[in-house]
Amino acid sequence: RRLKEAGFDGVQLHAAHGYGINQFLAPCWNTRHDGYGGSLANRYRFLGETMEAVRAVIDDDMALMIKLNAADFVENGLEIEETLQIAKRLADDGIDAIEISGGSASSGKLGPLRTKIRHEEDEAYFANMSARFKEKVKVPIALVGGFRSLKKIDEVLTATKADYISMSRPFIRQPDLVKRWQTGDTSKATCISCNGCFETGLKGKGISCKIEREEKGN
């Protein structure tokens, strides 16, 4: 309702990275013995009811999307075959698009915020999983995970591993990155994936690029 009143075009539910909806879906975290735990149908119930509640208050022309873990990369977490079932159910229930991610803070090196993305082969680390969703699920698929270069984005889209690309950390350092690409400077993002942008956030000072802070002596 607040997003609608603020004039946004859509709503994205966060069902990834160990947050609440992901915890209901994943058997490693959901150990309930009532109608919200046990079978996949029961573990999906919280998400289904959340979708219904959101649909009830947003306009018909507002998109309802979701960020979904392709896999949790933890013991007894969601695996891709089960997540594909969830995605198909989401499509049947009217989701407008699914953004594929993976892992959580519990996943170690396989978490969503991977470091040391130095080369193109380090980018798009969920692309092969995304391709499975693109093949099996009949709604638009977006993909996030380490994109830094326009060449890699074009490669993933050309290979039809996703319909859309999502980025986050590069925009913290370069909010105008897409405009730069549009105007002809197609060099890759300058984000070095150090995750230092979270340091100020954890101190309640907002998210900002650590490299830029150090350059400015802050």
Backbone torsions as a table, in degrees:
resi	resn	phi	psi	omega
1	ARG	NA	-41.1	179.3
2	ARG	-66.3	-39.6	177.9
3	LEU	-63.9	-40.6	177.6
4	LYS	-60.8	-48.0	-178.9
5	GLU	-64.7	-28.5	180.0
6	ALA	-82.3	-7.4	175.9
7	GLY	91.0	16.7	178.8
8	PHE	-71.2	157.9	-179.2
9	ASP	-86.3	-16.6	-177.6
10	GLY	-168.0	180.0	-178.8
11	VAL	-130.7	136.5	173.8
12	GLN	-117.8	122.2	172.9
13	LEU	-80.6	143.3	-178.9
14	HIS	-104.0	102.3	180.0
15	ALA	-115.3	35.1	-177.2
16	ALA	-132.9	177.0	165.3
17	HIS	62.4	22.7	175.7
18	GLY	83.4	5.9	177.2
19	TYR	-76.0	179.9	-166.4
20	GLY	-52.4	-51.5	-178.1
21	ILE	-63.9	-41.5	177.0
22	ASN	-58.8	-37.6	-179.3
23	GLN	-68.1	-33.2	175.1
24	PHE	-69.2	-37.7	-175.9
25	LEU	-74.1	-33.2	-170.4
26	ALA	-90.8	126.8	-179.1
27	PRO	-63.8	-22.9	179.3
28	CYS	-66.7	-28.5	179.9
29	TRP	-104.9	-32.1	-177.6
30	ASN	-90.3	101.3	179.0
31	THR	-113.1	24.1	-178.9
32	ARG	-69.0	157.6	179.0
33	HIS	-121.5	17.9	178.0
34	ASP	-107.8	-158.1	-176.9
35	GLY	-70.7	-3.3	179.7
36	TYR	-109.2	8.8	-179.3
37	GLY	-138.8	168.6	178.3
38	GLY	97.3	-104.6	-177.9
39	SER	-68.3	161.1	177.4
40	LEU	-61.3	-38.0	178.2
41	ALA	-60.0	-40.8	178.3
42	ASN	-69.9	-42.5	-179.7
43	ARG	-66.1	-24.9	177.9
44	TYR	-77.6	-19.6	-170.3
45	ARG	-56.8	-42.6	-179.9
46	PHE	-60.5	-44.2	178.4
47	LEU	-63.6	-44.4	179.5
48	GLY	-60.1	-42.3	179.7
49	GLU	-69.4	-34.7	176.6
50	THR	-63.9	-44.4	177.1
51	MET	-58.6	-44.8	179.3
52	GLU	-60.6	-42.1	-179.0
53	ALA	-65.9	-39.5	179.1
54	VAL	-68.5	-46.0	179.4
55	ARG	-57.2	-32.4	-176.1
56	ALA	-69.0	-20.1	-174.2
57	VAL	-116.5	-10.7	179.3
58	ILE	-97.6	162.8	178.9
59	ASP	-71.2	156.6	-178.5
60	ASP	-62.7	-27.4	-177.7
61	ASP	-92.1	6.9	175.1
62	MET	-89.6	133.8	179.0
63	ALA	-74.5	142.1	172.6
64	LEU	-116.9	112.2	-175.2
65	MET	-119.5	174.2	179.6
66	ILE	-149.2	141.4	168.9
67	LYS	-96.4	123.8	-171.3
68	LEU	-128.6	134.0	173.3
69	ASN	-70.3	124.3	171.1
70	ALA	-67.7	-35.4	175.8
71	ALA	-155.5	152.3	-178.5
72	ASP	-89.9	-20.8	-179.2
73	PHE	56.0	38.0	172.1
74	VAL	-136.8	158.9	-179.6
75	GLU	-59.9	129.7	179.5
76	ASN	65.2	20.2	175.2
77	GLY	-86.9	-178.7	178.1
78	LEU	-65.2	137.2	171.6
79	GLU	-111.0	164.7	-170.1
80	ILE	-63.2	-34.6	-179.0
81	GLU	-63.1	-38.9	178.2
82	GLU	-73.4	-37.7	179.8
83	THR	-67.4	-32.8	174.4
84	LEU	-61.3	-37.6	175.7
85	GLN	-63.3	-41.3	178.2
86	ILE	-62.8	-43.8	-178.9
87	ALA	-62.8	-40.4	178.2
88	LYS	-65.0	-38.2	176.8
89	ARG	-65.7	-41.1	177.2
90	LEU	-59.7	-43.1	178.5
91	ALA	-62.0	-43.3	178.3
92	ASP	-63.2	-32.6	-178.0
93	ASP	-86.1	1.9	171.3
94	GLY	97.9	18.6	176.0
95	ILE	-65.0	144.5	-176.3
96	ASP	-89.4	-27.2	178.5
97	ALA	-163.7	152.6	179.0
98	ILE	-124.1	126.1	175.6
99	GLU	-99.2	124.5	-175.4
100	ILE	-93.4	127.4	174.3
101	SER	-138.4	-158.5	179.1
102	GLY	-176.2	157.3	174.6
103	GLY	74.9	-178.9	179.7
104	SER	-158.1	-174.3	176.8
105	ALA	-63.0	-17.8	179.7
106	SER	-85.8	-3.9	-171.9
107	SER	-94.4	2.2	179.4
108	GLY	61.1	-130.1	-176.9
109	LYS	-68.3	-12.5	-179.8
110	LEU	-98.4	18.0	178.3
111	GLY	-73.2	176.1	-177.2
112	PRO	-75.0	-23.4	-175.2
113	LEU	-107.4	72.4	-175.2
114	ARG	-80.6	148.0	-177.8
115	THR	-102.5	177.1	175.4
116	LYS	58.3	44.2	174.2
117	ILE	-86.7	92.9	-173.0
118	ARG	-105.4	-28.5	-173.4
119	HIS	-129.8	164.1	-178.1
120	GLU	-58.6	-34.8	-179.5
121	GLU	-68.5	-14.8	176.7
122	ASP	-83.1	-16.0	-175.6
123	GLU	-81.9	168.3	171.5
124	ALA	54.3	49.6	-172.3
125	TYR	-75.2	-3.9	172.7
126	PHE	-110.8	12.9	-171.5
127	ALA	-63.5	-42.2	-179.1
128	ASN	-65.8	-34.1	174.4
129	MET	-69.0	-42.6	178.5
130	SER	-57.7	-37.4	179.8
131	ALA	-59.7	-34.8	177.8
132	ARG	-64.2	-41.7	179.3
133	PHE	-68.3	-39.7	178.0
134	LYS	-59.8	-36.4	-179.0
135	GLU	-75.5	-37.0	-168.9
136	LYS	-101.3	-20.1	-171.2
137	VAL	-116.9	131.3	-171.8
138	LYS	-95.8	48.2	168.5
139	VAL	-135.5	159.7	178.5
140	PRO	-57.3	138.4	-179.0
141	ILE	-114.7	124.4	173.6
142	ALA	-103.9	154.7	-177.2
143	LEU	-132.8	132.2	175.5
144	VAL	-120.1	162.6	174.6
145	GLY	130.2	79.0	168.7
146	GLY	80.1	17.7	178.8
147	PHE	-71.2	129.2	179.4
148	ARG	-132.9	-17.9	-173.8
149	SER	-126.1	142.5	177.4
150	LEU	-63.7	-33.3	179.0
151	LYS	-61.7	-43.8	-179.9
152	LYS	-67.9	-38.3	177.0
153	ILE	-60.0	-47.8	179.5
154	ASP	-61.3	-38.6	-179.9
155	GLU	-62.0	-45.8	-178.7
156	VAL	-66.6	-43.4	-179.3
157	LEU	-68.4	-39.8	179.0
158	THR	-64.3	-35.3	178.4
159	ALA	-80.6	4.4	-179.7
160	THR	52.1	38.6	174.4
161	LYS	-84.6	-10.3	176.9
162	ALA	-163.5	161.8	175.7
163	ASP	-95.8	-28.3	-177.8
164	TYR	-139.4	158.0	177.6
165	ILE	-118.2	136.2	176.2
166	SER	-112.6	144.2	176.3
167	MET	-137.4	157.3	179.7
168	SER	-138.1	-71.0	-173.5
169	ARG	-56.7	-38.0	179.0
170	PRO	-58.0	-31.4	-178.3
171	PHE	-75.7	-18.2	175.8
172	ILE	-67.8	-38.6	178.8
173	ARG	-86.5	-36.6	-176.3
174	GLN	-131.4	82.5	179.5
175	PRO	-59.8	-24.4	-177.7
176	ASP	-97.5	20.3	-173.4
177	LEU	-57.6	-47.5	-177.7
178	VAL	-64.6	-39.8	177.6
179	LYS	-63.0	-38.1	177.5
180	ARG	-61.9	-44.7	177.5
181	TRP	-62.0	-40.7	-178.3
182	GLN	-64.4	-30.8	-176.6
183	THR	-91.3	7.7	171.1
184	GLY	111.0	-16.1	177.4
185	ASP	-87.3	96.5	-173.5
186	THR	-98.8	18.0	175.1
187	SER	-63.3	151.6	-172.9
188	LYS	-69.2	164.9	178.3
189	ALA	-58.9	146.8	-178.7
190	THR	-86.9	-3.2	175.5
191	CYS	-59.2	130.9	-179.2
192	ILE	-103.1	8.0	174.7
193	SER	60.3	40.7	179.9
194	CYS	-84.7	-14.7	-177.3
195	ASN	66.1	12.9	176.3
196	GLY	-67.1	-14.5	179.2
197	CYS	-64.2	-19.7	-179.2
198	PHE	-82.6	-15.7	-174.5
199	GLU	-60.3	-46.8	178.9
200	THR	-70.5	-33.7	179.0
201	GLY	-62.8	-41.4	179.8
202	LEU	-68.1	-19.1	176.9
203	LYS	-94.7	5.3	179.7
204	GLY	76.0	21.7	-177.4
205	LYS	-109.3	14.5	-180.0
206	GLY	84.7	167.1	-179.2
207	ILE	-91.6	130.9	178.2
208	SER	-153.0	157.6	-176.9
209	CYS	-73.9	126.0	-179.1
210	LYS	-65.0	-39.5	-179.0
211	ILE	-61.6	-44.3	178.8
212	GLU	-66.6	-36.0	178.0
213	ARG	-63.1	-42.7	-179.2
214	GLU	-68.4	-37.3	178.1
215	GLU	-63.7	-32.1	-179.2
216	LYS	-91.1	-0.5	179.7
217	GLY	75.2	24.5	-179.8
218	ASN	-100.1	NA	NA
